[in-house]
């Protein structure tokens, strides 16, 4: 796989990482590996994030619209308390993978600056596009970026 997977694996090997942190990193690594060959929309979010509430229905729509074309959404929640994320998900159900990273180590690895932050990973494991924030007026652009990567084989 590409170098970002190798970097994640190196981070997992760190002895300073707690068991719960390793779990979230392993979950992300496994989710990415399980979807190798697909276009992945990787989204970092938190329950307190207003734009995240707007992005969830859209991500569900994209998951359902493009899943048969080799596309998937993987989200990483960064709330310190899992209960906050669970409450958010009751109000904003996710039809895609949700990984909890209470310590935010994966977010630090990807240098996440704002909420939500997302990146599009191509079928070969390379990050091709990154966004900070979610703007409804940019939805056509987001969808075009997804479609372009889906069409690239």
N, CA, C and O atoms as a DFTB+ gen file, in Angstrom:
612 C
 N C O
     1  1       0.834      -1.177       0.000
     2  2       0.000       0.000       0.000
     3  2       0.881       1.242       0.000
     4  3       2.103       1.169       0.122
     5  1       0.245       2.333      -0.135
     6  2       0.970       3.600      -0.242
     7  2       1.565       4.024       1.095
     8  3       1.293       3.431       2.139
     9  1       2.372       5.055       1.029
    10  2       3.166       5.455       2.184
    11  2       2.351       5.924       3.380
    12  3       2.818       5.782       4.510
    13  1       1.147       6.479       3.187
    14  2       0.399       6.930       4.351
    15  2      -0.015       5.747       5.220
    16  3      -0.105       5.889       6.440
    17  1      -0.269       4.587       4.625
    18  2      -0.582       3.386       5.392
    19  2       0.648       2.960       6.192
    20  3       0.533       2.574       7.355
    21  1       1.815       3.031       5.570
    22  2       3.044       2.675       6.268
    23  2       3.302       3.622       7.433
    24  3       3.777       3.200       8.487
    25  1       2.992       4.889       7.245
    26  2       3.159       5.864       8.327
    27  2       2.210       5.529       9.470
    28  3       2.609       5.562      10.634
    29  1       0.955       5.206       9.150
    30  2       0.004       4.821      10.198
    31  2       0.506       3.598      10.955
    32  3       0.403       3.532      12.180
    33  1       1.051       2.629      10.220
    34  2       1.557       1.426      10.868
    35  2       2.727       1.752      11.790
    36  3       2.862       1.157      12.860
    37  1       3.560       2.683      11.384
    38  2       4.688       3.090      12.234
    39  2       4.188       3.772      13.501
    40  3       4.745       3.577      14.581
    41  1       3.138       4.570      13.362
    42  2       2.574       5.226      14.544
    43  2       2.015       4.179      15.503
    44  3       2.169       4.305      16.718
    45  1       1.366       3.141      14.961
    46  2       0.803       2.095      15.810
    47  2       1.886       1.404      16.626
    48  3       1.634       0.953      17.743
    49  1       3.067       1.323      16.082
    50  2       4.155       0.615      16.740
    51  2       4.731       1.395      17.927
    52  3       5.481       0.831      18.723
    53  1       4.398       2.656      18.056
    54  2       4.926       3.484      19.139
    55  2       4.524       2.927      20.502
    56  3       3.350       2.637      20.732
    57  1       5.484       2.776      21.400
    58  2       5.210       2.245      22.729
    59  2       4.473       3.244      23.610
    60  3       3.915       2.859      24.637
    61  1       4.460       4.512      23.233
    62  2       3.800       5.537      24.041
    63  2       2.294       5.583      23.808
    64  3       1.586       6.312      24.502
    65  1       1.805       4.829      22.858
    66  2       0.389       4.862      22.515
    67  2      -0.388       3.938      23.441
    68  3      -0.012       2.779      23.616
    69  1      -1.480       4.443      24.042
    70  2      -2.316       3.659      24.937
    71  2      -3.156       2.659      24.152
    72  3      -3.355       2.806      22.947
    73  1      -3.648       1.636      24.857
    74  2      -4.426       0.577      24.199
    75  2      -5.643       1.120      23.469
    76  3      -5.925       0.689      22.351
    77  1      -6.377       2.061      24.072
    78  2      -7.572       2.599      23.407
    79  2      -7.190       3.391      22.163
    80  3      -7.926       3.394      21.176
    81  1      -6.055       4.054      22.207
    82  2      -5.590       4.807      21.057
    83  2      -5.162       3.853      19.945
    84  3      -5.426       4.099      18.767
    85  1      -4.508       2.780      20.325
    86  2      -4.108       1.787      19.333
    87  2      -5.352       1.228      18.663
    88  3      -5.365       1.012      17.451
    89  1      -6.394       0.996      19.445
    90  2      -7.624       0.441      18.900
    91  2      -8.197       1.336      17.809
    92  3      -8.565       0.841      16.744
    93  1      -8.280       2.644      18.049
    94  2      -8.846       3.536      17.032
    95  2      -7.943       3.588      15.805
    96  3      -8.439       3.634      14.679
    97  1      -6.660       3.583      15.998
    98  2      -5.739       3.595      14.864
    99  2      -5.827       2.297      14.082
   100  3      -5.820       2.302      12.851
   101  1      -5.911       1.189      14.797
   102  2      -6.042      -0.094      14.113
   103  2      -7.357      -0.172      13.350
   104  3      -7.412      -0.695      12.237
   105  1      -8.408       0.350      13.958
   106  2      -9.700       0.350      13.278
   107  2      -9.627       1.144      11.982
   108  3     -10.153       0.712      10.957
   109  1      -8.978       2.303      12.024
   110  2      -8.854       3.116      10.817
   111  2      -7.995       2.393       9.783
   112  3      -8.351       2.333       8.607
   113  1      -6.883       1.856      10.218
   114  2      -6.013       1.122       9.288
   115  2      -6.767      -0.044       8.653
   116  3      -6.689      -0.250       7.442
   117  1      -7.493      -0.802       9.466
   118  2      -8.243      -1.943       8.945
   119  2      -9.336      -1.507       7.984
   120  3      -9.557      -2.149       6.957
   121  1     -10.023      -0.413       8.314
   122  2     -11.085       0.088       7.434
   123  2     -10.513       0.526       6.091
   124  3     -11.103       0.257       5.044
   125  1      -9.376       1.195       6.119
   126  2      -8.749       1.636       4.867
   127  2      -8.271       0.421       4.066
   128  3      -8.481       0.352       2.855
   129  1      -7.635      -0.528       4.738
   130  2      -7.174      -1.729       4.039
   131  2      -8.346      -2.510       3.453
   132  3      -8.273      -2.994       2.324
   133  1      -9.427      -2.631       4.226
   134  2     -10.603      -3.385       3.770
   135  2     -11.234      -2.749       2.532
   136  3     -11.920      -3.424       1.764
   137  1     -11.004      -1.468       2.346
   138  2     -11.591      -0.750       1.215
   139  2     -10.562      -0.383       0.154
   140  3     -10.817       0.459      -0.707
   141  1      -9.392      -1.025       0.225
   142  2      -8.368      -0.780      -0.792
   143  2      -8.948      -1.094      -2.167
   144  3      -9.610      -2.115      -2.352
   145  1      -8.700      -0.226      -3.109
   146  2      -9.263      -0.377      -4.446
   147  2     -10.542       0.431      -4.635
   148  3     -11.077       0.517      -5.740
   149  1     -11.020       1.017      -3.550
   150  2     -12.198       1.886      -3.616
   151  2     -11.757       3.333      -3.425
   152  3     -10.672       3.606      -2.909
   153  1     -12.603       4.239      -3.843
   154  2     -12.429       5.648      -3.520
   155  2     -12.996       5.824      -2.111
   156  3     -14.123       5.415      -1.834
   157  1     -12.210       6.433      -1.229
   158  2     -12.610       6.600       0.166
   159  2     -12.754       8.083       0.487
   160  3     -11.863       8.886       0.211
   161  1     -13.889       8.421       1.073
   162  2     -14.108       9.754       1.610
   163  2     -13.870       9.621       3.107
   164  3     -14.711       9.070       3.818
   165  1     -12.735      10.117       3.596
   166  2     -12.361      10.029       5.005
   167  2     -12.721      11.342       5.675
   168  3     -12.218      12.402       5.300
   169  1     -13.597      11.266       6.673
   170  2     -14.155      12.460       7.302
   171  2     -13.867      12.455       8.800
   172  3     -14.109      11.458       9.480
   173  1     -13.353      13.564       9.307
   174  2     -13.107      13.751      10.736
   175  2     -14.158      14.712      11.272
   176  3     -14.371      15.779      10.696
   177  1     -14.823      14.345      12.377
   178  2     -15.938      15.140      12.884
   179  2     -16.014      15.077      14.405
   180  3     -15.357      14.257      15.045
   181  1     -16.836      15.967      14.966
   182  2     -17.103      15.990      16.407
   183  2     -18.560      16.395      16.633
   184  3     -19.168      17.061      15.794
   185  1     -19.100      15.992      17.758
   186  2     -20.516      16.234      18.043
   187  2     -20.857      17.715      18.165
   188  3     -21.987      18.110      17.878
   189  1     -19.914      18.527      18.580
   190  2     -20.163      19.958      18.780
   191  2     -20.105      20.760      17.486
   192  3     -20.384      21.959      17.488
   193  1     -19.752      20.122      16.403
   194  2     -19.526      20.786      15.121
   195  2     -20.845      20.986      14.368
   196  3     -21.485      20.019      13.955
   197  1     -21.240      22.244      14.197
   198  2     -22.461      22.562      13.459
   199  2     -22.448      22.085      12.014
   200  3     -23.401      21.434      11.586
   201  1     -21.396      22.385      11.240
   202  2     -21.351      21.915       9.859
   203  2     -21.374      20.388       9.736
   204  3     -21.791      19.857       8.706
   205  1     -20.930      19.683      10.775
   206  2     -20.969      18.213      10.739
   207  2     -22.415      17.726      10.639
   208  3     -22.695      16.721       9.986
   209  1     -23.314      18.434      11.282
   210  2     -24.741      18.063      11.222
   211  2     -25.263      18.175       9.794
   212  3     -26.144      17.417       9.388
   213  1     -24.726      19.107       9.046
   214  2     -25.129      19.268       7.639
   215  2     -24.444      18.241       6.744
   216  3     -25.003      17.825       5.728
   217  1     -23.237      17.833       7.120
   218  2     -22.494      16.916       6.256
   219  2     -22.999      15.477       6.340
   220  3     -22.872      14.728       5.371
   221  1     -23.561      15.080       7.465
   222  2     -23.960      13.684       7.625
   223  2     -25.040      13.241       6.637
   224  3     -24.886      12.183       6.026
   225  1     -26.121      13.995       6.450
   226  2     -27.092      13.563       5.427
   227  2     -26.458      13.481       4.039
   228  3     -26.776      12.581       3.262
   229  1     -25.572      14.410       3.729
   230  2     -24.901      14.394       2.434
   231  2     -23.985      13.173       2.300
   232  3     -23.968      12.527       1.252
   233  1     -23.220      12.852       3.357
   234  2     -22.345      11.680       3.292
   235  2     -23.164      10.402       3.147
   236  3     -22.764       9.495       2.417
   237  1     -24.306      10.317       3.834
   238  2     -25.197       9.164       3.656
   239  2     -25.645       9.059       2.206
   240  3     -25.651       7.976       1.622
   241  1     -26.016      10.189       1.640
   242  2     -26.468      10.218       0.245
   243  2     -25.347       9.748      -0.684
   244  3     -25.591       8.947      -1.587
   245  1     -24.122      10.238      -0.474
   246  2     -22.994       9.845      -1.322
   247  2     -22.684       8.361      -1.148
   248  3     -22.411       7.664      -2.125
   249  1     -22.725       7.876       0.088
   250  2     -22.484       6.461       0.355
   251  2     -23.460       5.608      -0.451
   252  3     -23.062       4.649      -1.111
   253  1     -24.720       5.963      -0.390
   254  2     -25.737       5.179      -1.099
   255  2     -25.679       5.364      -2.613
   256  3     -25.904       4.414      -3.363
   257  1     -25.385       6.555      -3.055
   258  2     -25.357       6.854      -4.494
   259  2     -24.196       6.158      -5.204
   260  3     -24.355       5.658      -6.318
   261  1     -23.030       6.128      -4.559
   262  2     -21.818       5.656      -5.237
   263  2     -21.258       4.326      -4.729
   264  3     -20.243       3.861      -5.248
   265  1     -21.887       3.703      -3.733
   266  2     -21.303       2.487      -3.152
   267  2     -21.118       1.370      -4.181
   268  3     -20.165       0.597      -4.083
   269  1     -22.002       1.277      -5.149
   270  2     -21.878       0.229      -6.163
   271  2     -20.845       0.564      -7.235
   272  3     -20.590      -0.234      -8.137
   273  1     -20.255       1.751      -7.126
   274  2     -19.224       2.162      -8.080
   275  2     -17.827       2.162      -7.439
   276  3     -16.884       2.738      -7.982
   277  1     -17.713       1.511      -6.284
   278  2     -16.405       1.437      -5.630
   279  2     -16.091       2.652      -4.787
   280  3     -14.975       3.169      -4.834
   281  1     -17.058       3.115      -4.019
   282  2     -16.896       4.291      -3.163
   283  2     -17.389       3.956      -1.766
   284  3     -18.354       3.210      -1.602
   285  1     -16.725       4.510      -0.764
   286  2     -17.195       4.361       0.605
   287  2     -16.804       5.568       1.447
   288  3     -15.853       6.285       1.137
   289  1     -17.555       5.771       2.510
   290  2     -17.272       6.823       3.479
   291  2     -16.779       6.159       4.761
   292  3     -17.365       5.186       5.234
   293  1     -15.707       6.692       5.309
   294  2     -15.202       6.291       6.620
   295  2     -15.100       7.565       7.438
   296  3     -14.479       8.538       7.010
   297  1     -15.711       7.558       8.619
   298  2     -15.652       8.756       9.451
   299  2     -14.923       8.459      10.753
   300  3     -14.950       7.341      11.267
   301  1     -14.274       9.494      11.268
   302  2     -13.533       9.386      12.525
   303  2     -14.057      10.456      13.465
   304  3     -13.950      11.652      13.193
   305  1     -14.629      10.006      14.580
   306  2     -15.140      10.935      15.583
   307  2     -14.035      11.290      16.558
   308  3     -13.276      10.425      16.994
   309  1     -13.948      12.576      16.899
   310  2     -12.873      13.065      17.756
   311  2     -13.354      13.562      19.119
   312  3     -12.619      14.262      19.816
   313  1     -14.569      13.209      19.503
   314  2     -15.063      13.600      20.823
   315  2     -14.286      12.877      21.917
   316  3     -13.964      11.697      21.784
   317  1     -13.987      13.594      23.001
   318  2     -13.293      12.987      24.133
   319  2     -14.196      11.985      24.848
   320  3     -13.706      11.023      25.440
   321  1     -15.508      12.204      24.798
   322  2     -16.475      11.294      25.422
   323  2     -17.323      10.640      24.341
   324  3     -18.027      11.318      23.593
   325  1     -17.247       9.328      24.268
   326  2     -17.972       8.574      23.248
   327  2     -19.480       8.814      23.335
   328  3     -20.175       8.762      22.320
   329  1     -19.987       9.077      24.539
   330  2     -21.424       9.307      24.723
   331  2     -21.906      10.506      23.899
   332  3     -23.031      10.498      23.399
   333  1     -21.076      11.521      23.756
   334  2     -21.444      12.691      22.952
   335  2     -21.595      12.304      21.489
   336  3     -22.522      12.748      20.812
   337  1     -20.685      11.480      21.010
   338  2     -20.769      11.006      19.621
   339  2     -22.003      10.136      19.428
   340  3     -22.699      10.251      18.420
   341  1     -22.271       9.268      20.394
   342  2     -23.430       8.385      20.290
   343  2     -24.732       9.183      20.246
   344  3     -25.640       8.848      19.485
   345  1     -24.826      10.237      21.058
   346  2     -26.024      11.091      21.039
   347  2     -26.159      11.771      19.671
   348  3     -27.248      11.823      19.100
   349  1     -25.044      12.288      19.154
   350  2     -25.034      12.906      17.826
   351  2     -25.547      11.926      16.779
   352  3     -26.349      12.291      15.920
   353  1     -25.083      10.680      16.852
   354  2     -25.449       9.677      15.856
   355  2     -26.914       9.250      15.964
   356  3     -27.499       8.806      14.976
   357  1     -27.507       9.377      17.136
   358  2     -28.944       9.119      17.264
   359  2     -29.708      10.187      16.485
   360  3     -30.689       9.892      15.802
   361  1     -29.248      11.418      16.595
   362  2     -29.898      12.547      15.908
   363  2     -29.516      12.630      14.436
   364  3     -30.290      13.129      13.618
   365  1     -28.325      12.142      14.098
   366  2     -27.784      12.205      12.734
   367  2     -27.213      10.840      12.372
   368  3     -25.996      10.657      12.390
   369  1     -28.074       9.880      12.044
   370  2     -27.589       8.515      11.790
   371  2     -26.567       8.462      10.655
   372  3     -26.633       9.222       9.689
   373  1     -25.625       7.541      10.810
   374  2     -24.580       7.335       9.798
   375  2     -24.809       6.001       9.110
   376  3     -24.970       4.974       9.769
   377  1     -24.825       6.019       7.795
   378  2     -24.954       4.794       7.007
   379  2     -23.586       4.391       6.467
   380  3     -23.473       3.828       5.378
   381  1     -22.555       4.686       7.244
   382  2     -21.173       4.420       6.863
   383  2     -20.386       4.102       8.122
   384  3     -20.912       4.211       9.230
   385  1     -19.151       3.716       7.961
   386  2     -18.280       3.340       9.069
   387  2     -17.975       4.542       9.958
   388  3     -17.656       5.625       9.468
   389  1     -18.078       4.334      11.281
   390  2     -17.717       5.362      12.258
   391  2     -16.660       4.765      13.185
   392  3     -16.853       3.698      13.767
   393  1     -15.556       5.465      13.306
   394  2     -14.457       5.067      14.191
   395  2     -14.306       6.156      15.246
   396  3     -14.376       7.344      14.932
   397  1     -14.099       5.750      16.497
   398  2     -13.930       6.713      17.585
   399  2     -12.448       6.882      17.898
   400  3     -11.718       5.905      18.067
   401  1     -12.018       8.143      17.974
   402  2     -10.621       8.454      18.281
   403  2     -10.608       9.579      19.315
   404  3     -10.347      10.739      18.996
   405  1     -10.897       9.203      20.560
   406  2     -11.032      10.185      21.637
   407  2      -9.759      10.988      21.882
   408  3      -9.831      12.130      22.334
   409  1      -8.617      10.420      21.597
   410  2      -7.339      11.115      21.810
   411  2      -6.914      11.943      20.604
   412  3      -5.999      12.761      20.704
   413  1      -7.565      11.740      19.477
   414  2      -7.279      12.544      18.286
   415  2      -5.947      12.268      17.622
   416  3      -5.429      13.124      16.905
   417  1      -5.383      11.096      17.843
   418  2      -4.070      10.813      17.264
   419  2      -4.117      10.701      15.745
   420  3      -3.198      11.157      15.065
   421  1      -5.172      10.101      15.204
   422  2      -5.252      10.016      13.748
   423  2      -5.438      11.400      13.152
   424  3      -4.902      11.694      12.083
   425  1      -6.196      12.252      13.837
   426  2      -6.384      13.631      13.361
   427  2      -5.056      14.384      13.359
   428  3      -4.766      15.136      12.429
   429  1      -4.258      14.182      14.390
   430  2      -2.938      14.829      14.424
   431  2      -2.051      14.298      13.307
   432  3      -1.313      15.054      12.674
   433  1      -2.126      13.009      13.073
   434  2      -1.327      12.419      11.994
   435  2      -1.671      13.063      10.651
   436  3      -0.777      13.373       9.864
   437  1      -2.966      13.264      10.388
   438  2      -3.401      13.850       9.127
   439  2      -3.404      15.386       9.170
   440  3      -3.807      16.039       8.208
   441  1      -2.948      15.954      10.297
   442  2      -2.837      17.419      10.461
   443  2      -4.175      18.126      10.249
   444  3      -4.266      19.130       9.543
   445  1      -5.214      17.569      10.885
   446  2      -6.556      18.134      10.792
   447  2      -6.575      19.468      11.526
   448  3      -6.138      19.565      12.672
   449  1      -7.088      20.498      10.849
   450  2      -7.087      21.856      11.397
   451  2      -8.470      22.334      11.826
   452  3      -8.574      23.173      12.722
   453  1      -9.523      21.827      11.215
   454  2     -10.874      22.298      11.517
   455  2     -11.875      21.169      11.423
   456  3     -11.556      20.061      10.991
   457  1     -13.102      21.474      11.838
   458  2     -14.167      20.480      11.819
   459  2     -15.288      20.923      10.903
   460  3     -15.656      22.098      10.909
   461  1     -15.835      20.027      10.125
   462  2     -15.233      18.738       9.822
   463  2     -14.072      18.925       8.854
   464  3     -13.947      19.968       8.213
   465  1     -13.251      17.936       8.757
   466  2     -12.200      17.909       7.733
   467  2     -12.333      16.586       7.004
   468  3     -12.644      15.556       7.601
   469  1     -12.097      16.635       5.723
   470  2     -12.250      15.422       4.937
   471  2     -11.154      15.333       3.897
   472  3     -10.513      16.325       3.547
   473  1     -10.957      14.121       3.412
   474  2     -10.033      13.914       2.315
   475  2     -10.567      12.790       1.444
   476  3     -11.222      11.859       1.911
   477  1     -10.269      12.912       0.193
   478  2     -10.621      11.874      -0.771
   479  2      -9.365      11.087      -1.092
   480  3      -8.337      11.647      -1.473
   481  1      -9.471       9.783      -0.930
   482  2      -8.356       8.881      -1.177
   483  2      -8.700       8.068      -2.416
   484  3      -9.779       7.480      -2.498
   485  1      -7.791       8.033      -3.373
   486  2      -8.077       7.318      -4.622
   487  2      -7.956       5.805      -4.428
   488  3      -7.626       5.328      -3.342
   489  1      -8.224       5.076      -5.486
   490  2      -8.235       3.611      -5.452
   491  2      -6.865       3.012      -5.130
   492  3      -6.763       1.831      -4.799
   493  1      -5.818       3.823      -5.227
   494  2      -4.454       3.354      -4.979
   495  2      -3.932       3.776      -3.609
   496  3      -2.767       3.543      -3.286
   497  1      -4.791       4.397      -2.805
   498  2      -4.411       4.769      -1.450
   499  2      -3.776       6.126      -1.304
   500  3      -3.207       6.421      -0.253
   501  1      -3.850       6.966      -2.319
   502  2      -3.250       8.295      -2.249
   503  2      -4.307       9.352      -1.972
   504  3      -5.373       9.357      -2.588
   505  1      -4.001      10.248      -1.038
   506  2      -4.893      11.371      -0.761
   507  2      -4.816      12.324      -1.947
   508  3      -3.742      12.820      -2.287
   509  1      -5.957      12.574      -2.571
   510  2      -6.001      13.421      -3.765
   511  2      -6.594      14.798      -3.491
   512  3      -6.215      15.774      -4.138
   513  1      -7.516      14.886      -2.544
   514  2      -8.201      16.152      -2.260
   515  2      -8.427      16.224      -0.752
   516  3      -8.739      15.217      -0.117
   517  1      -8.269      17.409      -0.186
   518  2      -8.561      17.612       1.236
   519  2      -9.372      18.893       1.398
   520  3      -9.153      19.885       0.703
   521  1     -10.315      18.840       2.339
   522  2     -11.158      20.004       2.634
   523  2     -11.230      20.218       4.139
   524  3     -11.278      19.260       4.911
   525  1     -11.239      21.465       4.542
   526  2     -11.496      21.822       5.930
   527  2     -12.829      22.553       5.949
   528  3     -13.001      23.565       5.269
   529  1     -13.774      22.038       6.732
   530  2     -15.117      22.597       6.760
   531  2     -16.025      21.877       5.781
   532  3     -15.563      21.113       4.933
   533  1     -17.316      22.127       5.904
   534  2     -18.310      21.597       4.971
   535  2     -19.236      22.740       4.624
   536  3     -19.862      23.338       5.498
   537  1     -19.318      23.038       3.337
   538  2     -20.106      24.168       2.863
   539  2     -21.126      23.675       1.854
   540  3     -20.759      23.115       0.821
   541  1     -22.409      23.879       2.145
   542  2     -23.455      23.370       1.255
   543  2     -23.333      23.942      -0.152
   544  3     -23.689      23.270      -1.120
   545  1     -22.838      25.163      -0.283
   546  2     -22.685      25.736      -1.623
   547  2     -21.586      25.039      -2.423
   548  3     -21.524      25.182      -3.644
   549  1     -20.717      24.286      -1.743
   550  2     -19.641      23.556      -2.426
   551  2     -19.994      22.092      -2.702
   552  3     -19.168      21.351      -3.235
   553  1     -21.201      21.671      -2.347
   554  2     -21.607      20.284      -2.559
   555  2     -21.412      19.838      -4.006
   556  3     -20.906      18.737      -4.225
   557  1     -21.792      20.647      -5.013
   558  2     -21.529      20.210      -6.396
   559  2     -20.039      19.953      -6.662
   560  3     -19.690      19.013      -7.376
   561  1     -19.175      20.777      -6.097
   562  2     -17.726      20.571      -6.257
   563  2     -17.299      19.270      -5.588
   564  3     -16.548      18.493      -6.177
   565  1     -17.770      19.019      -4.358
   566  2     -17.418      17.790      -3.649
   567  2     -17.848      16.565      -4.463
   568  3     -17.097      15.600      -4.603
   569  1     -19.064      16.626      -4.992
   570  2     -19.583      15.498      -5.759
   571  2     -18.809      15.296      -7.058
   572  3     -18.590      14.161      -7.479
   573  1     -18.401      16.374      -7.684
   574  2     -17.600      16.275      -8.911
   575  2     -16.244      15.630      -8.608
   576  3     -15.761      14.806      -9.385
   577  1     -15.635      16.001      -7.491
   578  2     -14.347      15.409      -7.107
   579  2     -14.489      13.909      -6.879
   580  3     -13.627      13.131      -7.289
   581  1     -15.576      13.502      -6.225
   582  2     -15.829      12.079      -5.999
   583  2     -15.997      11.371      -7.338
   584  3     -15.373      10.339      -7.589
   585  1     -16.852      11.937      -8.198
   586  2     -17.135      11.320      -9.487
   587  2     -15.864      11.181     -10.327
   588  3     -15.667      10.165     -10.994
   589  1     -15.013      12.190     -10.296
   590  2     -13.762      12.121     -11.061
   591  2     -12.881      10.969     -10.594
   592  3     -12.313      10.244     -11.410
   593  1     -12.770      10.802      -9.272
   594  2     -11.941       9.708      -8.764
   595  2     -12.567       8.350      -9.034
   596  3     -11.856       7.381      -9.300
   597  1     -13.897       8.270      -8.970
   598  2     -14.573       7.010      -9.280
   599  2     -14.309       6.629     -10.733
   600  3     -14.092       5.457     -11.041
   601  1     -14.328       7.621     -11.628
   602  2     -14.144       7.363     -13.051
   603  2     -12.689       7.074     -13.436
   604  3     -12.426       6.595     -14.539
   605  1     -11.750       7.361     -12.538
   606  2     -10.329       7.099     -12.791
   607  2     -10.012       5.683     -12.332
   608  3     -10.133       5.357     -11.151
   609  1      -9.619       4.878     -13.247
   610  2      -9.331       3.463     -12.898
   611  2      -7.846       3.189     -12.937
   612  3      -7.418       2.064     -12.675
